[in-house]
Amino acid sequence: MSDFLEKVASAADATPEVAATILADHGIRESIPSAPAAELRVREVNFSGFKNQNTDQPTDPFNFNWTIPGRVSAIASRGNSAGKTSVIEVIRWLLSGRSSVDNWVFERIQRASVKFLLDEEELAVEVDKDGPRLIGNLSLNGRVIRNFNEKSFESVMEQLMLPRLGLERIDTFQKFPRSERGKITSAGWPLLIDALHVRPSELSNVIGGVAQKAGLLLQVYVSPPWFDTLLQARAVVAISRQASTDRARTSQEEERIRGVETERIRTQLQEARNVLANMKEERASAHELRLAMSRAAMLSDAALRRAAEMQAATLDLETVEEIHLTSRRLLRNIIEREVAGTFFRALTPQACPRCTTVIDDERRTHEADEHICSVCNRPATAQASPSARPQAEAEVSETEKARDKAKSVLERIKVEYDAINEERVRLENRIASLADSESLSQRREQEALVARLEGRLEEREETRRLLALTQNGSTPNEEIRVLSAAQDESEVRVKQSSTLFEELNVEILTLGKRFGISGLTSVKLDRRAHLPVVKEGTKYNFGELPDGDKLRLKVAVVIALLRVGRLHGVRRHPGLLFVDSPGAEEVSTGSLVEMVTALTEIAEELGIQVIISTARLDEMITALDSSLIKSPAPGRTTLW
């Protein structure tokens, strides 16, 4: 038994066995070291399409291709609206499966691809797009391993990225607006990739683009021990307590609200039923379809029965025909014997045909009187029974009638079987016609609506019944005690790793100064991603700083996460950073060169990749070698 389980069981006044079962049932796992994240490196991006695709023949084709060099590279232009941000957004879309590309640009892209490395694995994503529809594939070392469409793209990329980066989907309890109630939400790779991107439109957050998730992103990537366990426990405790509160809640106002909603559903249900009842033609078609399907099923059963009867009748006919043939052979034999007897008895032999002994009158008289053959001296065979032939003839007649009757039965069954099959074929054609009719489809949709509303109404009435049974709610039960104890114990253990944030703040302060934030003397990043700073003797919240300082601090936070995480062996950040800073929100003149120079040194030190977007091409040329910069072709102001 682990120390964690022992403390949880003790705090919850439960046995270790019960505590272990409850934690396992709710997916709460003890902290285990995770493998370091794979290094993510983007090598090439391509996308193409037509800028003016609304004409009869799409015009103004574009084709952007960039083989990304070095640890630090840049997309730069002289001025904005050159398509720089779109390049970064396309890369992010292809890496995550979820698009934040500008709608105008996204609609015009018809084909896109990205090549990238995860450690030593060479991967590529290729997408063909037609409006909102797309198909694509993911390949590993030149071999396609997954295909996807617009619905599965995000899932395919998440299944690739999360295990290789040592990450998991994050379950958190999210409150509804202006409510203490909420639900468990699950976030995956499309949220976690936010930590790789510094956007000028998201400078209100220290990390990522969603304010409510900033603290979560921060701790996921620095990953203090027991933080994953704490996240799981928090979400489960919140939803379990909410469920317990729901069971106990009996206020009249909530009952009124439930009643109003129930009445609304009841009204909608009645309206839907009225619409369904007024669909006369559709109803007739549906009725005809049901009758046709029922009749077709009956005919199928009848056809099976007739087939069995036909097989039995065929066997009966074969048996009767065999008996008839036998009776005819017997009659023929009787007739042949009668003819032969008459012929031979009419003969008067003069001598034995073998030894020529003369047959005299005495032997003939003896034959007539004693019925002893005058030739062989043996008893003479009596004549055939006079009734044998009439009996044989009667039997032939009877078997012939039986055969004719069997034939008649078989022919009748065949006629019935053929008629059933003909009717069944007609019905199947009619069923297909009815099923394809638009009016019937509309009726089916209306019937489905009625069914959904009936289900919702039944669900609400069942909920009301259950609430009535639990209106005298109890105190938290053993399950909630165990889950709460697990949350508390995880919280204690996470706080014991507070030195991580102390080291983060030292790194952020150092990097902020290195990136050119003048007068910066103190930063204090906390677990909720709040970042108050002291600058030139005055304390500021992060959101009160100039945009240039916020941008540099956001970059500093990501670099600090990478450096401190690697020092403590909790590296989850893949070492890829996009810095997008167009227009007026870029850092001040001169400091851009200082910041890029510092990023170049840090990238080489940590082995990370930084892709910068800027509208200051001339300054970027000063900071980076021209081979590391992608800029508009001569004579153009845009990249694509």
HELIX and SHEET records of a PDB file:
HELIX    1   1 ASP A    3  ALA A   12  1                                  10    
HELIX    2   2 PRO A   16  ASP A   25  1                                  10    
HELIX    3   3 LYS A   84  SER A   96  1                                  13    
HELIX    4   4 ASN A  103  ARG A  108  1                                   6    
HELIX    5   5 PHE A  153  ARG A  164  1                                  12    
HELIX    6   6 TRP A  189  LEU A  192  1                                   4    
HELIX    7   7 ILE A  193  LEU A  196  5                                   4    
HELIX    8   8 PRO A  200  GLU A  202  5                                   3    
HELIX    9   9 ALA A  211  LYS A  213  5                                   3    
HELIX   10  10 ALA A  214  VAL A  222  1                                   9    
HELIX   11  11 PHE A  227  ALA A  248  1                                  22    
HELIX   12  12 GLN A  252  ALA A  277  1                                  26    
HELIX   13  13 LYS A  280  ARG A  345  1                                  66    
HELIX   14  14 ASP A  361  GLU A  370  1                                  10    
HELIX   15  15 ALA A  388  ALA A  435  1                                  48    
HELIX   16  16 GLU A  438  LEU A  469  1                                  32    
HELIX   17  17 GLU A  478  LYS A  495  1                                  18    
HELIX   18  18 THR A  499  ARG A  514  1                                  16    
HELIX   19  19 PHE A  542  GLU A  544  5                                   3    
HELIX   20  20 ASP A  547  LEU A  567  1                                  21    
HELIX   21  21 GLY A  583  GLU A  585  5                                   3    
HELIX   22  22 SER A  591  LEU A  606  1                                  16    
HELIX   23  23 LEU A  617  ALA A  623  1                                   7    
HELIX   24  24 SER A  626  LEU A  628  5                                   3    
SHEET    1   A 6 THR A  59  THR A  67  0                                        
SHEET    2   A 6 LEU A  40  ASN A  52 -1                                        
SHEET    3   A 6 ILE A 109  LEU A 118 -1                                        
SHEET    4   A 6 GLU A 121  ASP A 130 -1                                        
SHEET    5   A 6 ARG A 133  LEU A 140 -1                                        
SHEET    6   A 6 ARG A 143  ASN A 149 -1                                        
SHEET    1   B 5 HIS A 197  VAL A 198  0                                        
SHEET    2   B 5 LEU A 576  ASP A 580  1                                        
SHEET    3   B 5 GLN A 609  THR A 614  1                                        
SHEET    4   B 5 VAL A  72  ALA A  76  1                                        
SHEET    5   B 5 ILE A 629  LYS A 630  1                                        
SHEET    1   C 2 ILE A 170  LYS A 175  0                                        
SHEET    2   C 2 GLY A 182  ALA A 187 -1                                        
SHEET    1   D 3 LEU A 520  VAL A 523  0                                        
SHEET    2   D 3 VAL A 533  LYS A 535 -1                                        
SHEET    3   D 3 THR A 538  TYR A 540 -1                                        
END                                                                             
